[in-house]
């Protein structure tokens, strides 16, 4: 379904560093939970991550509303049962439309209008969720902040204009490999989306996949249904 807003701000593109601030996470609750939690204020000693090291993989991007939506889309695509839920939504929407049409002949115009609203929501729940997520996100200090993520054998470092977070690989539960980037999971509801286009070297996509395969359980996505 969609977190009609409860996952609405998600991801933590960097958890500030990809964790979306807590104010972004309020909305409603349909299919997904909010994969974004507030950034960690403390750092964890993981050794010396040297951003200038040739072994360090670096991603640089602006944490925009679009980046947030891209993260939510990939997060939703990994929900088991999403296809069944989509079919149930369409069936429900069709029934709502039929009831709305019948209401025009009774006539029950208010009830018909209400049924039409339910049909629209059933057809486009993620659109509504995305709207609520981006609306709240734009009020956050993390909106449009410049993000830098460093990944190496030592761990994960996320830096922004606001704060910095260091994590050991043990903090992550798995990685999902997409054709255009990777999604890192810290538990079932917190994720980091790192697009290939943001990596600082031409061999970055290959290197980040190799590193994640060595450090985390990985799933490879061949075909993906975003909605």
TORKE-224518 format. One line per field, with one value per residue: x, y, z of N, C-alpha, C, CB in turn. Coordinates in steps of 0.02 Angstrom, whole numbers, always signed. Glycine has a CB too. Layout:
<nodes>
n.x: X|...
n.y: Y|...
n.z: Z|...
ca.x: X|...
ca.y: Y|...
ca.z: Z|...
c.x: X|...
c.y: Y|...
c.z: Z|...
cb.x: X|...
cb.y: Y|...
cb.z: Z|...
</nodes>
This chain:
<nodes>
n.x: +42|+22|+115|+24|+76|+147|+261|+312|+419|+557|+695|+821|+909|+1021|+1008|+997|+1090|+1042|+945|+789|+729|+634|+520|+478|+418|+282|+117|+10|-55|-35|+19|+160|+288|+368|+525|+619|+713|+760|+921|+1069|+1138|+1255|+1422|+1495|+1633|+1722|+1842|+1967|+1899|+1952|+1919|+1991|+2057|+2101|+2026|+1906|+1735|+1638|+1491|+1402|+1274|+1126|+1006|+862|+684|+647|+743|+705|+579|+620|+687|+583|+506|+586|+597|+463|+448|+503|+418|+339|+194|+145|+93|-26|-93|-105|-195|-307|-333|-370|-486|-566|-573|-644|-768|-804|-823|-933|-1030|-1034|-1085|-1211|-1263|-1292|-1412|-1505|-1566|-1402|-1298|-1194|-1146|-1104|-1000|-913|-882|-816|-702|-643|-616|-520|-418|-392|-342|-228|-138|-2|+37|-29|+31|+164|+150|+116|+231|+334|+288|+299|+435|+496|+493|+592|+758|+845|+812|+864|+994|+1170|+1239|+1358|+1421|+1526|+1594|+1679|+1793|+1798|+1677|+1529|+1506|+1415|+1394|+1338|+1284|+1236|+1259|+1356|+1371|+1434|+1445|+1458|+1472|+1395|+1282|+1195|+1070|+1046|+1072|+999|+1015|+996|+971|+1012|+1069|+1097|+1013|+1020|+986|+942|+885|+708|+639|+715|+811|+942|+966|+1071|+1112|+1186|+1227|+1275|+1398|+1576|+1667|+1703|+1708|+1638|+1503|+1526|+1620|+1551|+1451|+1525|+1586|+1473|+1420|+1516|+1507|+1373|+1213|+1138|+1013|+964|+884|+787|+671|+560|+421|+361|+246
n.y: -59|+111|+215|+317|+423|+396|+336|+425|+511|+472|+394|+405|+467|+491|+469|+571|+598|+516|+480|+527|+675|+678|+755|+738|+620|+612|+578|+480|+315|+183|+75|+61|+73|+209|+230|+311|+378|+493|+572|+503|+573|+550|+485|+329|+235|+173|+151|+224|+309|+354|+477|+513|+401|+277|+165|+200|+227|+355|+451|+589|+706|+810|+822|+816|+843|+759|+659|+602|+550|+458|+368|+321|+258|+149|+84|+46|-42|-159|-221|-365|-440|-328|-330|-403|-317|-207|-253|-275|-143|-89|-162|-120|+16|+11|-37|+70|+169|+117|+121|+258|+302|+242|+314|+435|+420|+401|+516|+531|+637|+683|+564|+502|+587|+564|+429|+438|+508|+411|+315|+380|+391|+255|+219|+300|+296|+309|+425|+520|+497|+529|+665|+714|+678|+752|+881|+896|+871|+980|+1075|+1041|+1056|+978|+975|+992|+992|+970|+813|+690|+531|+406|+250|+106|-29|-13|+41|+144|+311|+459|+622|+789|+960|+982|+879|+732|+556|+402|+231|+57|-89|-186|-123|-124|-219|-278|-267|-202|-226|-124|-83|+46|+91|+70|+4|+23|-62|-29|-123|-163|-46|+67|+150|+179|+261|+251|+318|+264|+367|+464|+429|+451|+404|+319|+182|+164|+109|-30|-57|-23|-118|-235|-216|-211|-337|-413|-371|-374|-464|-483|-434|-449|-346|-378|-354|-224|-163|-10|+50
n.z: +0|+32|+129|+180|+222|+328|+300|+238|+236|+192|+198|+208|+138|+168|+285|+371|+327|+262|+335|+357|+430|+583|+573|+446|+438|+466|+424|+345|+343|+246|+151|+163|+287|+368|+304|+351|+475|+607|+591|+663|+809|+867|+842|+793|+838|+709|+660|+554|+428|+279|+172|+60|+22|-98|-93|-44|-75|-142|-131|-191|-172|-184|-60|-110|-136|-239|-231|-113|-150|-248|-168|-85|-181|-222|-101|-77|-182|-138|-54|-4|-70|-131|-260|-248|-162|-246|-344|-264|-227|-351|-380|-273|-304|-425|-379|-297|-394|-465|-364|-345|-468|-463|-358|-416|-476|-378|-301|-231|-204|-120|-64|-181|-220|-116|-137|-258|-218|-135|-232|-310|-215|-195|-319|-334|-216|-180|-241|-166|-44|-76|-100|+28|+96|+32|+55|+195|+206|+144|+240|+323|+393|+325|+195|+30|+71|+53|+26|+74|+54|+115|+83|+139|+177|+312|+354|+353|+314|+332|+283|+304|+282|+404|+500|+549|+525|+578|+543|+581|+477|+531|+572|+469|+385|+260|+80|-68|-237|-371|-546|-564|-448|-268|-125|+44|+193|+359|+465|+451|+415|+388|+271|+148|+0|-134|-279|-434|-516|-433|-388|-373|-467|-622|-611|-499|-483|-503|-401|-283|-281|-271|-146|-60|-81|-20|+112|+156|+159|+1|-119|-287|-401|-540|-619|-583|-498|-475|-426
ca.x: +0|+66|+111|-8|+117|+186|+330|+319|+479|+592|+751|+875|+952|+1082|+985|+1010|+1137|+1000|+890|+750|+711|+572|+462|+457|+389|+213|+69|-43|-27|-69|+53|+228|+306|+417|+592|+664|+716|+804|+991|+1101|+1175|+1320|+1461|+1519|+1702|+1728|+1908|+1980|+1876|+1989|+1883|+2037|+2086|+2079|+1979|+1842|+1685|+1605|+1430|+1385|+1211|+1085|+949|+803|+620|+647|+784|+662|+529|+655|+700|+519|+484|+623|+579|+399|+453|+528|+367|+305|+122|+124|+52|-93|-124|-123|-256|-362|-349|-406|-554|-602|-587|-698|-830|-821|-849|-1000|-1075|-1041|-1132|-1278|-1286|-1316|-1481|-1550|-1496|-1364|-1239|-1139|-1118|-1068|-937|-869|-859|-767|-641|-614|-590|-458|-368|-374|-303|-165|-119|+68|+41|-49|+84|+222|+134|+121|+301|+374|+264|+331|+507|+518|+499|+647|+824|+883|+790|+914|+1062|+1220|+1255|+1416|+1424|+1587|+1590|+1743|+1795|+1790|+1608|+1487|+1506|+1371|+1407|+1298|+1297|+1206|+1293|+1393|+1355|+1478|+1415|+1491|+1431|+1348|+1221|+1152|+1044|+1052|+1074|+962|+1051|+955|+1011|+1035|+1092|+1091|+971|+1046|+935|+959|+823|+656|+604|+761|+850|+984|+967|+1132|+1110|+1250|+1245|+1305|+1464|+1627|+1713|+1669|+1704|+1603|+1448|+1554|+1654|+1504|+1416|+1573|+1593|+1412|+1414|+1563|+1491|+1302|+1170|+1114|+963|+970|+818|+788|+613|+535|+358|+366|+183
ca.y: +0|+166|+242|+378|+475|+372|+323|+478|+541|+416|+360|+432|+474|+484|+462|+640|+565|+468|+468|+587|+700|+652|+794|+717|+555|+609|+585|+433|+249|+135|+14|+56|+110|+260|+204|+362|+398|+550|+555|+492|+632|+529|+444|+267|+223|+117|+154|+286|+310|+407|+493|+520|+337|+249|+111|+229|+244|+416|+474|+659|+727|+856|+786|+852|+808|+705|+605|+570|+510|+402|+320|+291|+213|+86|+51|+14|-97|-219|-248|-426|-432|-265|-343|-420|-256|-164|-280|-261|-72|-77|-189|-75|+78|-3|-40|+138|+205|+92|+148|+330|+310|+225|+368|+490|+405|+393|+536|+542|+670|+685|+496|+490|+624|+530|+368|+458|+524|+348|+283|+414|+371|+185|+215|+337|+306|+330|+495|+559|+488|+568|+736|+729|+671|+809|+942|+899|+871|+1047|+1115|+1014|+1085|+932|+984|+1020|+991|+932|+751|+652|+465|+369|+179|+72|-90|+6|+57|+192|+379|+505|+691|+842|+1026|+985|+834|+675|+493|+346|+167|-5|-128|-225|-84|-135|-288|-305|-219|-222|-200|-104|-69|+115|+110|+20|+23|-7|-69|-34|-149|-167|+16|+122|+135|+228|+252|+280|+310|+258|+430|+509|+404|+497|+374|+280|+113|+165|+60|-98|-62|-22|-183|-284|-204|-230|-410|-441|-350|-382|-505|-440|-456|-414|-333|-381|-315|-189|-127|+46|+67
ca.z: +0|+36|+194|+159|+245|+383|+280|+194|+221|+200|+177|+230|+82|+204|+351|+366|+287|+236|+378|+350|+495|+612|+552|+379|+439|+487|+371|+357|+346|+204|+135|+186|+346|+352|+306|+369|+545|+614|+590|+728|+829|+890|+795|+822|+817|+662|+631|+517|+359|+244|+110|+4|+6|-163|-79|-21|-127|-120|-165|-175|-202|-146|-33|-135|-132|-289|-204|-64|-186|-279|-114|-66|-235|-218|-38|-87|-230|-105|-9|-27|-71|-161|-320|-224|-136|-303|-373|-217|-234|-413|-372|-229|-341|-473|-341|-276|-452|-478|-313|-358|-524|-439|-315|-456|-497|-320|-305|-169|-232|-72|-60|-244|-218|-68|-169|-309|-181|-115|-292|-327|-166|-207|-380|-329|-146|-173|-260|-107|+6|-98|-90|+100|+115|+8|+88|+261|+198|+125|+302|+362|+378|+283|+126|-15|+101|+15|+61|+51|+86|+103|+101|+134|+218|+383|+370|+317|+342|+298|+304|+273|+309|+471|+546|+522|+556|+561|+561|+562|+431|+571|+581|+411|+382|+192|+25|-128|-295|-429|-606|-562|-382|-215|-68|+105|+246|+430|+490|+400|+400|+377|+211|+116|-72|-164|-351|-468|-546|-383|-370|-397|-515|-673|-589|-436|-479|-495|-337|-227|-280|-246|-74|-25|-84|+29|+180|+175|+116|-53|-167|-351|-431|-613|-639|-525|-505|-428|-396
c.x: +43|+64|+81|+27|+160|+253|+351|+386|+530|+660|+814|+926|+1018|+1067|+1006|+1063|+1096|+947|+851|+729|+643|+512|+437|+417|+316|+166|+14|-15|-63|-28|+121|+239|+360|+487|+642|+659|+763|+876|+1019|+1143|+1246|+1356|+1485|+1589|+1706|+1797|+1913|+1956|+1909|+1955|+1928|+2070|+2059|+2029|+1911|+1798|+1645|+1545|+1415|+1320|+1176|+1022|+885|+740|+618|+688|+743|+611|+561|+669|+637|+496|+520|+607|+513|+404|+475|+476|+335|+230|+98|+80|-19|-129|-145|-188|-316|-382|-390|-478|-596|-620|-643|-766|-852|-851|-920|-1051|-1087|-1090|-1203|-1307|-1313|-1389|-1529|-1591|-1466|-1297|-1179|-1105|-1079|-1001|-887|-841|-806|-700|-605|-583|-523|-402|-345|-330|-233|-142|-48|+77|+22|+4|+145|+210|+143|+194|+342|+352|+297|+407|+533|+525|+559|+713|+866|+865|+843|+984|+1108|+1243|+1317|+1417|+1489|+1577|+1658|+1739|+1782|+1718|+1578|+1491|+1461|+1381|+1359|+1318|+1275|+1242|+1325|+1375|+1404|+1446|+1459|+1445|+1380|+1282|+1171|+1132|+1050|+1058|+1034|+995|+1002|+1001|+1041|+1059|+1084|+1050|+998|+993|+968|+896|+770|+627|+649|+807|+892|+985|+1028|+1130|+1180|+1274|+1280|+1376|+1519|+1677|+1675|+1662|+1666|+1546|+1472|+1583|+1604|+1466|+1462|+1580|+1532|+1401|+1459|+1540|+1420|+1267|+1140|+1060|+971|+901|+825|+732|+582|+470|+357|+301|+140
c.y: +61|+189|+308|+435|+451|+350|+379|+508|+492|+423|+381|+431|+472|+475|+526|+634|+510|+453|+532|+610|+678|+691|+773|+654|+554|+620|+536|+364|+200|+74|+9|+95|+159|+232|+256|+381|+457|+528|+544|+552|+613|+489|+382|+253|+162|+115|+217|+278|+368|+422|+498|+454|+310|+194|+136|+247|+303|+433|+545|+678|+778|+818|+825|+811|+749|+646|+566|+525|+449|+347|+283|+240|+147|+47|+13|-46|-162|-250|-310|-414|-369|-276|-361|-358|-210|-188|-267|-187|-58|-103|-143|-10|+69|-5|+29|+178|+183|+121|+223|+343|+295|+281|+427|+481|+402|+456|+545|+573|+672|+617|+480|+524|+590|+466|+383|+474|+460|+312|+314|+394|+300|+177|+246|+348|+332|+403|+540|+556|+530|+643|+755|+726|+731|+874|+950|+906|+941|+1093|+1094|+1049|+1041|+940|+1022|+1025|+949|+871|+718|+586|+431|+297|+147|+8|-74|+20|+110|+260|+423|+575|+738|+908|+1031|+940|+776|+612|+439|+282|+109|-42|-170|-188|-95|-208|-319|-248|-246|-187|-186|-90|+1|+138|+54|+49|-14|-6|-70|-57|-145|-100|+76|+104|+194|+213|+289|+268|+304|+325|+478|+487|+444|+466|+330|+207|+108|+114|-12|-106|-64|-88|-238|-277|-228|-305|-443|-428|-369|-435|-460|-474|-415|-408|-334|-339|-285|-154|-72|+59|+6
c.z: +0|+106|+178|+189|+298|+360|+239|+195|+233|+178|+200|+180|+111|+275|+386|+316|+265|+283|+372|+418|+517|+588|+484|+383|+458|+430|+385|+352|+302|+193|+165|+250|+326|+359|+328|+442|+550|+614|+660|+747|+852|+836|+831|+795|+772|+631|+589|+445|+325|+178|+49|-16|-60|-153|-57|-80|-101|-164|-143|-209|-156|-124|-49|-123|-181|-265|-152|-98|-219|-227|-94|-118|-232|-155|-46|-133|-199|-58|-39|-23|-104|-222|-300|-199|-193|-335|-328|-220|-296|-410|-328|-265|-391|-438|-319|-334|-468|-428|-324|-415|-503|-396|-354|-476|-438|-304|-236|-190|-184|-67|-123|-244|-171|-99|-223|-275|-159|-174|-312|-279|-178|-269|-372|-257|-138|-193|-202|-54|-12|-87|-16|+123|+95|+41|+156|+255|+182|+185|+343|+345|+333|+209|+86|+15|+58|+56|+31|+90|+66|+126|+90|+175|+291|+401|+325|+352|+299|+327|+268|+303|+382|+521|+510|+561|+532|+585|+540|+514|+469|+583|+524|+407|+313|+142|-33|-187|-351|-488|-604|-494|-331|-158|-7|+159|+314|+465|+436|+378|+386|+319|+188|+41|-100|-239|-381|-494|-498|-363|-406|-446|-563|-652|-522|-431|-469|-425|-279|-223|-253|-170|-36|-26|-33|+101|+203|+133|+63|-94|-230|-383|-507|-640|-577|-541|-453|-392|-388
cb.x: -47|+49|+180|-80|+78|+153|+338|+271|+489|+562|+752|+894|+939|+1127|+1013|+1030|+1202|+1035|+910|+690|+715|+575|+480|+517|+427|+200|+100|-100|-26|-87|+58|+276|+330|+408|+612|+653|+739|+788|+1030|+1144|+1139|+1315|+1520|+1471|+1747|+1674|+1921|+2054|+1797|+2063|+1846|+2091|+2073|+2140|+2007|+1855|+1638|+1654|+1369|+1443|+1165|+1066|+956|+811|+561|+675|+849|+626|+494|+721|+731|+466|+496|+698|+574|+349|+501|+590|+313|+326|+96|+185|+83|-89|-75|-67|-249|-341|-284|-369|-551|-560|-523|-684|-822|-759|-803|-1001|-1046|-973|-1111|-1277|-1231|-1274|-1483|-1509|-1489|-1354|-1256|-1165|-1174|-1110|-949|-908|-918|-792|-656|-666|-640|-467|-396|-437|-339|-172|-126|+114|-6|-117|+104|+236|+62|+79|+331|+368|+187|+313|+528|+470|+435|+654|+861|+870|+723|+892|+1060|+1281|+1195|+1483|+1363|+1648|+1535|+1801|+1863|+1832|+1603|+1413|+1578|+1296|+1480|+1222|+1263|+1133|+1244|+1470|+1283|+1548|+1346|+1508|+1475|+1380|+1237|+1188|+972|+991|+1148|+886|+1106|+912|+969|+981|+1056|+1162|+896|+1110|+893|+986|+800|+601|+560|+802|+804|+1057|+901|+1197|+1072|+1245|+1184|+1262|+1471|+1664|+1768|+1707|+1773|+1575|+1407|+1608|+1701|+1454|+1393|+1641|+1605|+1352|+1432|+1633|+1499|+1266|+1113|+1171|+890|+1018|+789|+782|+561|+586|+296|+388|+147
cb.y: +0|+222|+244|+379|+530|+317|+258|+527|+602|+366|+358|+404|+536|+542|+399|+677|+544|+410|+451|+576|+773|+653|+868|+707|+513|+657|+573|+443|+224|+165|+6|+81|+64|+320|+178|+422|+339|+588|+608|+427|+668|+489|+485|+208|+214|+123|+91|+304|+315|+386|+557|+570|+286|+223|+65|+290|+183|+474|+426|+706|+666|+919|+776|+868|+856|+730|+632|+623|+554|+425|+355|+345|+247|+100|+102|+64|-78|-203|-195|-488|-435|-224|-400|-473|-220|-163|-355|-279|-30|-110|-260|-59|+102|-70|-86|+174|+193|+16|+137|+361|+263|+159|+391|+498|+341|+374|+601|+474|+740|+707|+445|+513|+696|+513|+331|+520|+569|+303|+288|+491|+379|+143|+250|+404|+242|+285|+509|+532|+414|+555|+751|+680|+607|+815|+940|+838|+823|+1077|+1108|+939|+1099|+861|+1022|+1088|+963|+976|+702|+692|+421|+401|+143|+117|-125|+66|+78|+168|+408|+483|+711|+828|+1080|+965|+808|+688|+471|+355|+160|-49|-173|-244|-10|-113|-288|-350|-204|-203|-250|-42|-77|+160|+171|-3|+7|+30|-132|+35|-110|-209|+33|+137|+114|+229|+278|+250|+369|+207|+464|+512|+329|+525|+333|+284|+82|+233|+63|-112|-4|+37|-201|-275|-129|-195|-435|-412|-277|-315|-541|-420|-447|-452|-266|-455|-359|-139|-175|+108|+119
cb.z: +59|-13|+232|+176|+267|+418|+242|+208|+260|+168|+113|+286|+41|+192|+386|+433|+321|+218|+451|+305|+495|+688|+552|+334|+484|+540|+302|+309|+415|+139|+62|+133|+403|+397|+240|+327|+591|+678|+555|+728|+885|+954|+767|+806|+879|+607|+588|+519|+354|+234|+119|+21|+62|-203|-27|+23|-143|-119|-151|-197|-214|-188|+44|-209|-145|-356|-172|-21|-239|-311|-54|-57|-303|-222|+19|-116|-286|-67|+5|+15|-2|-180|-362|-168|-89|-354|-386|-145|-236|-472|-341|-166|-377|-509|-280|-249|-513|-476|-242|-374|-582|-399|-272|-518|-536|-258|-346|-129|-253|-2|-50|-303|-195|-4|-201|-349|-120|-81|-349|-326|-95|-214|-437|-364|-108|-215|-320|-79|+11|-172|-113|+140|+84|-68|+96|+302|+143|+75|+343|+350|+443|+304|+123|-37|+174|-4|+59|+62|+66|+140|+59|+158|+211|+398|+440|+312|+346|+305|+290|+282|+267|+468|+598|+525|+542|+593|+529|+624|+387|+638|+587|+346|+403|+175|+3|-123|-318|-412|-669|-586|-358|-190|-81|+129|+236|+460|+553|+425|+457|+441|+155|+145|-105|-132|-384|-525|-574|-321|-386|-340|-478|-739|-582|-424|-542|-548|-328|-235|-351|-281|-60|-55|-155|+18|+186|+168|+159|-99|-138|-398|-407|-637|-677|-499|-497|-464|-439
</nodes>
